[in-house]
Amino acid sequence: MNTAHRSGRLAATVLAAALAGTGLTVAVAPAAHAAASDVVAKLPFSSFSALAVDNVHQRVFVADSNVGYYLNSGNIAVYDFDGTRLTTITTNQNHVSGLAVSADGSKLWVGLRERVEAYDTVTYQRTSTAAASTDTCGRELAVSGGQVWFTSPYAQYTGECGTSQTNLDGIVDGLYTRTGWNDSGELLLESGAGDRMLMGQSLNAKAADPFVTVFDTSSGSLVRNAARRFADSDGKGALNLKDMALSADGNKVALADAAAGTRLLNSGDLSDAAAGYQPLPAGATASAVAFSGDGKYIARGAAATGAVPDLLVQPADPEDATAPLEFVFEGSLDGDRVVPRGMEWSADGSRLFTVTTNASGSQYWLHIIQPPAVQYDVRFTGDLAHSPAQAVAGEPLAVRGRLEYDGPAPAQPLKVTATRTDANGTHELGTATVKEDGTFTVLDEPDLVGDATYTVSFLGDLTHRPATDVTHTVSVGKAPTSIALTAPAEATLGDGVEITGTFTAQGKALPERAVLKVQRADRLGSGTLTPVTVAADGTFTVNDIPRTRRETTYTISWAGDDLHTGSTASATVVVRR
């Protein structure tokens, strides 16, 4: 897929308006960023390893992982800043695991299974190759201090990668160099201002208390400065690192910690910053973090479901109370969550490049977001209602509500999404359009007797924040059935009795034709006759030879099933000789 689409599934908080006379003042968004946009490209592979940005030529490089087999080829999809895929670089029989762009934008460094290569960022041709120790698990790459640094995990099988011994190596003055720094599990690398490079350890069975450290790379070698572990004396509070970033001025370090959210540290000694960021929304787990190159913003990625934001973009200064932009990714057009290490900014802070994945991690999307945007609150008003009053299985049901929004009328009608949860689980009901007066109708056909809970969500769009979900529980009953009979008033013993009828069942179609019970009652007593099967058009016929004179009553009935009520009808015939 070489094209990109503009998503309507992101939402954000108001960044602008000074309300004269009210005493309420909110920061005004820069004029150059008057409207946010989210261009989305579907990535052409089913795994992810790295994201890198060339600001000089305005290129975005996204690599797959594909480490399952030693002869697997790697792929690097190349996009421009508008989301158009320009080409795909294929590394035959060498999976890709790690990307980094040189400071001048001339080279794309690529980590491969057996080596590290450089590609020209204009021609996409390979320009140099350096041998490296064999990588089965996936490398990290960073360019810092004019040198290329990369990790080299050693594992014979991919199942050993989580706790493998990992070395920190480099290409120093064109030569492969082993630095001597190493530890167990995945080691993450991130370069930043002032010839500084971060290295952080992933949580694993051999590292119950992982570390973060800062290297000075200005001399062409690695000089370790501050380092920190986070567990207390009881072993609690350990770091579960998913991503890390250095602020534009190099003074702060942000960590995406799946256990604690976003940690903000002072880069000098890695102590906690005096002020930190507000917690991620409830239900969101930190997965990525990135500072904008202009120093204004921080992006915090997460894994979340439903209307819970997966991405927050806000001022980098934690004491700036401007509400964050909130982005919700939920569905086959956007992915469902931000991947670890899946965010990079353009140098000028005008674009945020974000990789998302679906819940199973088998599909990937590239979002090119241009924040900030003026956005407004949205809310559901009143309770949901349904009609008809008595819902029945297999019959149409309408769930109605009202959505209210602040700010100007949207350019296109808002849409809500809905689900039904019953004893068989949760079922997606699609979207419903919100009318100009704010009303909407969700149509459904429940197929199970019992309580059905409808949840309606508004996930936001370019100018509106998500709304808090609203729910409504409906008691679904069995669908009615009926039997109508046509019988003669009189009959004779010799000619017998013929009764015709129609059986009608509302709701879901019966899996098989109904079989009706037939009973006869006369002055000699009562008994059961041969049952009759209803025809495809709902009709049936009962034929009988009465056994005695006078009134004979015929009762035809159906007992019902899991989704339908039973029904009964009777007819009385006067029998003569």
C-alpha positions in Angstrom: 0.0 0.0 0.0 1.8 3.1 -1.2 -0.8 5.6 -0.3 -1.8 7.1 3.0 -5.1 8.2 4.4 -6.0 10.9 6.9 -7.4 9.4 10.0 -10.5 10.7 11.8 -9.9 8.6 14.9 -7.5 10.9 16.8 -8.7 13.3 19.5 -7.0 16.0 21.5 -7.6 18.5 24.2 -8.2 22.2 23.7 -4.9 24.0 23.4 -6.4 27.4 22.5 -8.7 30.1 23.7 -8.6 33.0 26.0 -12.1 33.5 27.3 -12.5 37.2 27.8 -14.2 38.2 30.9 -14.4 34.7 32.4 -11.0 34.6 34.1 -10.3 31.3 32.3 -7.2 31.4 30.1 -5.8 28.5 28.2 -2.6 28.5 26.2 -3.0 29.5 22.5 -1.6 27.1 19.9 1.0 28.5 17.5 -0.5 29.8 14.3 1.6 27.5 12.1 -0.1 24.6 13.8 -3.7 25.7 13.6 -5.0 22.3 12.7 -3.7 18.8 13.5 -3.7 16.1 11.0 -2.9 12.4 11.1 -1.8 10.8 7.9 -1.7 7.0 8.2 0.2 4.5 6.0 -0.2 0.8 6.3 3.3 -0.7 6.7 4.0 -3.5 4.2 5.2 -6.1 6.8 4.1 -8.0 9.8 6.9 -7.2 12.3 8.7 -4.1 13.5 12.2 -3.4 14.7 13.1 0.2 14.3 12.1 3.7 13.2 14.5 6.5 12.0 14.1 10.0 10.5 16.3 11.8 8.0 15.4 15.5 8.6 17.7 16.8 5.8 15.9 14.9 3.0 12.6 14.5 4.9 12.6 10.8 4.9 11.2 8.3 7.3 12.6 4.7 7.5 10.7 1.9 9.1 12.2 -1.6 9.4 10.6 -5.0 10.0 12.2 -7.5 12.4 11.7 -11.0 10.9 14.2 -12.7 13.1 12.6 -16.1 13.2 14.9 -17.8 10.7 18.6 -17.1 9.9 18.0 -16.7 6.2 15.1 -14.3 6.4 15.5 -11.1 4.5 14.9 -7.7 6.0 12.8 -4.8 4.7 13.1 -1.1 5.2 10.1 0.9 4.0 11.0 4.5 3.0 8.4 7.3 3.3 8.4 11.0 2.7 7.1 13.4 5.4 3.6 13.3 3.7 3.2 9.6 4.1 3.9 8.5 0.6 6.0 5.3 0.3 9.0 6.0 -2.0 10.7 2.6 -2.0 11.5 -0.5 0.0 15.1 -1.5 0.7 15.5 -5.3 1.0 18.5 -6.9 2.7 18.6 -10.4 1.2 19.1 -13.2 3.7 19.8 -10.7 6.5 17.0 -9.5 8.9 17.1 -5.9 9.9 17.2 -4.9 13.5 18.1 -1.4 14.2 18.3 1.9 12.3 20.1 5.2 12.8 20.7 8.2 10.6 23.9 10.2 10.7 23.9 13.7 12.0 24.3 15.2 8.5 21.5 13.0 7.1 23.8 11.4 4.5 23.8 7.9 5.8 21.3 5.4 7.1 23.0 2.9 9.3 21.3 -0.5 9.3 21.9 -3.4 11.8 21.8 -6.8 10.1 22.3 -10.3 11.3 26.1 -10.5 10.6 27.1 -6.9 10.0 26.2 -3.2 10.1 25.8 -1.4 6.8 25.4 2.2 5.6 23.1 3.3 2.9 23.0 6.6 1.0 19.8 8.4 2.1 19.2 9.8 -1.5 20.1 6.8 -3.7 19.3 4.1 -1.1 22.5 2.3 -2.3 24.7 0.5 0.2 27.9 2.5 0.7 29.8 0.6 3.4 29.8 -2.6 5.4 31.3 -3.4 8.8 31.4 -6.9 10.2 29.7 -7.5 13.5 29.1 -10.5 15.8 26.1 -12.6 14.8 22.7 -11.3 16.0 19.8 -13.7 16.4 17.6 -11.4 18.5 17.7 -7.9 17.1 20.1 -5.0 17.5 19.8 -1.5 18.7 21.6 1.3 16.8 22.5 4.9 17.7 24.8 7.5 16.3 26.5 9.6 18.9 29.8 11.5 19.0 30.2 10.9 15.3 30.4 7.1 15.9 28.0 4.3 15.4 27.0 2.2 18.5 25.1 -1.0 18.4 24.1 -3.9 20.6 25.1 -7.5 19.9 23.0 -10.0 21.8 24.3 -13.6 21.7 21.7 -16.4 21.5 21.6 -19.6 19.6 17.8 -19.6 19.5 15.2 -16.7 19.6 13.7 -18.3 22.7 16.9 -17.4 24.5 16.8 -13.7 23.6 15.1 -12.4 26.7 18.0 -13.3 28.9 20.9 -13.5 26.3 24.2 -11.8 27.0 24.2 -8.5 25.1 27.4 -6.6 24.3 27.6 -2.9 23.4 29.8 -2.6 20.3 30.7 0.3 18.0 32.1 1.3 14.6 34.8 3.7 15.8 36.8 5.4 13.1 35.5 2.9 10.7 36.5 -0.2 12.7 34.4 -2.7 14.6 35.1 -2.2 18.3 33.9 -4.1 21.3 33.5 -1.6 24.2 33.4 -4.2 27.0 30.0 -2.9 28.3 27.5 -5.8 28.5 24.6 -7.3 30.5 21.7 -9.7 30.1 18.6 -9.2 28.1 17.8 -6.4 25.6 19.8 -3.2 25.9 18.1 -0.1 24.5 20.1 2.8 23.0 19.1 6.4 22.5 21.3 9.3 21.4 20.7 12.9 22.2 22.1 16.4 22.6 25.6 17.1 23.8 27.2 13.9 22.6 25.2 11.9 25.1 23.8 8.4 24.7 21.5 6.5 27.0 21.6 2.8 27.5 18.7 1.1 29.4 18.1 -2.6 30.2 14.9 -4.4 29.7 13.3 -6.3 32.6 14.1 -10.0 32.4 14.6 -13.1 34.4 18.3 -12.3 34.9 17.8 -8.7 35.6 15.2 -8.1 38.3 16.4 -4.5 38.9 17.3 -3.1 35.4 19.4 0.0 35.0 19.6 3.2 33.0 22.9 4.9 32.3 24.2 7.9 30.4 27.4 7.8 28.3 29.5 10.7 27.2 30.6 9.9 23.6 32.4 13.2 22.8 35.9 11.6 22.8 35.0 8.9 20.3 34.8 6.3 23.1 32.2 5.6 25.8 32.6 7.3 29.2 29.9 6.3 31.6 28.4 9.1 33.7 25.2 8.8 35.8 23.6 5.4 36.3 20.5 4.3 38.3 18.4 1.3 39.3 14.9 1.8 40.7 13.9 -1.1 42.9 13.7 -0.4 46.7 15.1 -2.5 49.5 12.1 -4.9 49.1 12.7 -5.3 45.4 9.6 -3.2 44.5 9.5 -0.4 42.0 11.9 -2.0 39.5 12.0 -0.4 36.0 10.1 -2.1 33.2 11.7 -0.1 30.4 10.0 0.2 27.0 11.6 3.4 25.6 13.6 6.4 26.7 14.5 9.8 25.3 16.8 12.8 26.0 15.2 16.3 26.0 16.3 18.7 23.2 18.7 20.5 25.6 20.0 17.3 27.0 19.0 18.2 30.6 16.2 15.7 31.1 15.7 12.0 30.5 12.2 10.5 30.0 11.5 6.8 30.5 8.5 4.9 29.3 8.1 2.5 32.1 5.3 -0.1 31.7 5.1 -0.4 35.5 5.2 3.3 36.5 4.2 5.3 33.4 6.4 8.2 32.3 9.4 8.8 34.6 11.2 12.2 34.2 14.8 12.4 35.4 17.6 14.9 35.5 20.2 13.7 33.0 23.1 14.8 35.2 22.6 12.3 38.0 19.3 10.5 36.9 17.5 11.8 40.0 13.8 12.4 39.8 13.0 15.7 38.3 11.4 18.2 40.7 8.1 18.1 38.7 6.9 15.1 36.7 4.2 14.6 34.1 0.6 13.7 35.1 -0.2 10.0 35.1 -1.2 8.3 31.8 -5.0 7.8 31.6 -6.3 4.8 33.6 -6.0 1.7 31.5 -3.0 2.9 29.4 0.4 1.3 29.8 3.5 3.3 28.8 5.2 2.0 25.6 7.1 4.9 24.0 8.4 8.4 24.7 9.9 11.1 22.5 10.9 14.8 22.9 10.4 17.1 19.9 13.5 18.5 18.4 12.5 22.1 19.0 12.2 21.4 22.7 8.5 22.3 23.0 6.7 18.9 23.2 6.9 15.4 24.6 5.0 12.6 23.1 4.0 9.7 25.4 2.8 6.5 23.7 0.8 3.8 25.3 -1.0 0.5 24.9 -4.7 1.0 25.6 -8.1 -0.2 24.5 -11.4 1.4 23.6 -11.7 5.2 24.1 -8.6 5.3 26.4 -5.9 7.4 24.7 -2.9 5.6 23.2 -0.9 8.8 22.7 -0.5 12.1 24.6 1.3 15.1 23.1 1.9 17.9 25.5 4.4 20.6 26.5 7.8 19.3 27.4 7.8 21.5 30.5 6.0 19.4 33.1 4.9 22.6 34.9 3.0 23.8 31.9 -0.6 23.0 32.7 -1.8 23.1 29.1 -3.9 20.0 28.6 -2.4 17.3 26.4 -3.5 16.3 22.9 -5.0 12.8 23.2 -4.9 10.4 20.3 -7.0 7.2 20.3 -6.0 4.4 17.9 -8.6 1.7 17.7 -9.4 -0.3 14.6 -8.3 -1.7 11.3 -7.5 1.8 9.9 -5.3 2.9 12.7 -3.9 0.0 14.7 -4.7 -0.4 18.4 -1.6 0.8 20.3 1.8 2.5 20.1 4.6 0.0 19.8 7.6 0.2 22.1 10.4 2.4 20.6 7.9 3.4 17.9 8.0 7.3 18.0 10.4 9.9 16.5 10.0 13.6 15.9 11.1 15.8 13.0 13.9 18.1 14.0 11.7 21.2 13.9 8.9 19.6 16.0 6.3 19.9 13.2 5.7 16.2 12.8 5.5 13.2 15.1 6.1 9.8 13.4 4.4 7.0 15.3 4.2 3.3 14.6 1.1 1.5 15.9 0.2 -2.2 15.9 -3.0 -4.3 16.3 -3.7 -6.3 19.4 -2.0 -9.4 18.1 1.1 -7.6 16.9 0.7 -8.9 13.3 0.0 -5.6 11.5 1.6 -2.2 11.6 0.8 1.4 10.7 2.8 4.6 10.4 1.1 7.8 11.6 2.4 11.2 10.6 0.9 13.6 13.0 1.2 17.4 12.9 0.2 18.7 16.3 -1.1 20.7 18.0 -4.7 21.3 17.3 -7.6 23.2 18.8 -9.9 20.6 20.2 -13.0 20.5 22.2 -14.8 18.5 24.8 -17.5 16.0 23.9 -20.0 14.3 26.2 -23.0 12.1 26.1 -26.1 13.8 27.7 -28.9 12.0 29.4 -29.4 8.2 29.4 -29.7 5.9 26.5 -33.1 4.6 25.6 -34.3 1.8 23.5 -37.4 0.7 21.4 -39.5 -1.3 21.3 -39.9 -1.3 25.0 -39.8 -5.1 25.1 -36.8 -6.3 23.2 -37.0 -9.8 21.8 -34.3 -12.1 20.4 -34.0 -11.8 16.7 -36.0 -8.6 16.3 -34.7 -5.2 15.4 -33.8 -3.0 18.4 -33.0 0.7 18.3 -30.8 2.3 21.0 -30.9 6.0 21.0 -28.9 8.8 22.7 -27.5 12.3 22.4 -24.0 13.5 22.0 -23.1 17.1 22.9 -19.9 18.9 21.8 -18.2 22.2 22.4 -16.8 24.5 19.8 -18.0 25.0 16.2 -20.0 22.5 14.3 -17.8 19.7 12.8 -17.0 19.7 9.1 -18.4 16.2 8.9 -20.9 14.5 11.1 -19.5 12.9 14.2 -19.8 9.1 14.6 -20.2 6.9 17.6 -19.3 3.3 17.9 -21.3 0.7 19.9 -20.9 -2.8 21.3 -23.3 -5.3 22.8 -22.2 -7.5 25.7 -24.3 -10.6 26.5 -23.7 -14.0 27.8 -21.8 -14.9 24.6 -19.3 -12.0 25.0 -18.9 -8.6 23.4 -20.0 -7.9 19.8 -19.0 -5.0 17.7 -22.0 -3.1 16.2 -20.2 -0.7 14.0 -20.7 3.1 13.9 -23.7 5.4 13.9 -23.8 8.9 12.6 -24.7 11.8 15.0 -27.3 14.1 13.5 -27.1 17.9 13.7 -29.2 18.0 16.8 -26.8 15.6 18.5 -29.1 12.5 18.4 -28.0 9.2 17.2 -29.5 5.7 16.8 -27.7 2.4 17.1 -29.5 -0.4 15.3 -29.1 -4.0 16.5 -30.7 -7.4 16.4 -29.9 -9.2 19.7 -29.8 -12.9 19.3 -29.7 -14.2 22.8 -32.3 -14.1 25.6 -31.2 -12.3 28.8 -29.5 -9.0 29.7 -27.7 -7.2 26.9 -25.5 -4.2 27.8 -25.0 -1.6 25.1 -21.9 0.5 25.3 -21.6 3.6 23.1 -18.3 5.3 22.6 -17.1 8.5 20.9 -13.4 8.0 20.2 -12.7 11.6 19.0 -11.7 13.2 15.7 -9.4 16.0 14.6 -11.2 18.6 16.7 -12.9 16.7 19.4 -11.7 14.8 22.4 -13.0 11.3 23.3 -16.2 11.2 25.4 -16.7 9.0 28.5 -18.5 5.9 27.4 -22.2 5.5 28.2 -24.0 2.1 28.8 -27.5 0.8 28.8 -28.8 -2.6 29.8 -31.7 -4.2 28.0 -33.6 -7.3 29.0 -34.1 -9.3 25.9 -37.0 -11.7 25.9 -38.1 -14.6 23.8 -39.8 -13.7 20.4 -43.5 -14.5 20.4 -45.2 -17.2 18.2 -48.8 -17.7 17.4 -51.1 -20.3 15.9 -54.3 -19.4 13.9 -56.9 -22.1 13.2 -59.7 -22.4 10.6 -62.1 -25.2 11.5 -65.7 -26.1 10.4 -68.5 -25.5 12.9 -69.9 -28.9 12.2 -68.7 -32.2 10.9 -69.9 -35.8 10.5 -68.5 -39.0 11.7 -68.3 -40.3 8.2 -66.7 -37.4 6.5 -64.2 -36.6 9.3 -62.8 -33.2 10.4 -60.2 -31.0 8.5 -58.6 -28.1 10.3 -56.2 -25.8 8.6 -53.9 -23.3 10.3 -51.0 -21.0 10.2 -48.0 -21.0 12.6 -46.1 -17.7 12.9 -42.8 -17.1 14.7 -41.3 -13.7 15.1 -37.6 -13.1 15.7 -34.8 -15.4 14.5 -35.9 -18.0 12.0 -36.3 -21.5 13.5 -33.5 -23.9 12.7 -36.0 -26.5 11.6 -39.7 -26.5 10.7 -41.9 -26.5 13.8 -43.7 -29.7 14.7 -47.0 -29.1 16.4 -48.7 -31.2 19.1 -52.3 -32.1 18.4 -54.7 -33.1 21.1 -58.4 -34.1 20.9 -60.9 -33.9 23.7 -64.5 -35.3 23.5 -67.1 -36.8 25.8 -65.1 -40.0 25.9 -62.0 -38.3 27.2 -58.8 -36.8 25.7 -55.8 -38.0 23.8 -52.9 -37.0 21.6 -53.1 -37.4 17.8 -50.3 -37.6 15.3 -48.2 -34.4 15.3 -48.1 -32.2 12.2 -45.1 -30.4 10.7 -45.5 -26.8 9.6 -44.8 -26.2 5.9 -42.3 -23.7 4.7 -44.9 -21.0 4.3 -46.2 -21.6 7.9 -49.3 -23.5 7.0 -50.4 -26.9 8.3 -53.5 -29.2 8.1 -55.0 -31.5 10.7 -57.2 -34.4 9.6 -59.1 -36.5 12.0 -62.0 -39.1 12.1 -64.0 -38.2 15.2 -64.9 -41.2 17.4 -68.1 -39.9 18.9 -70.9 -37.3 18.4 -71.3 -34.0 20.0 -68.6 -31.4 20.7 -65.0 -32.3 20.0 -62.2 -29.8 20.8 -58.9 -29.8 19.0 -55.9 -28.1 20.6 -52.8 -27.4 18.6 -49.7 -26.3 20.4 -45.9 -25.6 20.1 -43.7 -25.8 23.2 -41.2 -23.0 22.1 -37.4 -23.1 22.2 -34.5 -21.1 23.6 -35.5 -18.0 21.6 -39.2 -18.3 21.1 -42.2 -18.5 23.4 -44.7 -21.4 23.0 -48.2 -20.9 21.6 -51.6 -22.7 21.6 -54.8 -22.5 19.8 -58.1 -24.5 20.0 -61.1 -25.1 17.8 -64.4 -26.9 18.8 -66.4 -28.8 16.2 -69.9 -30.2 16.7 -69.9 -33.8 15.3 -73.1 -35.3 14.0 -73.9 -38.7 12.5 
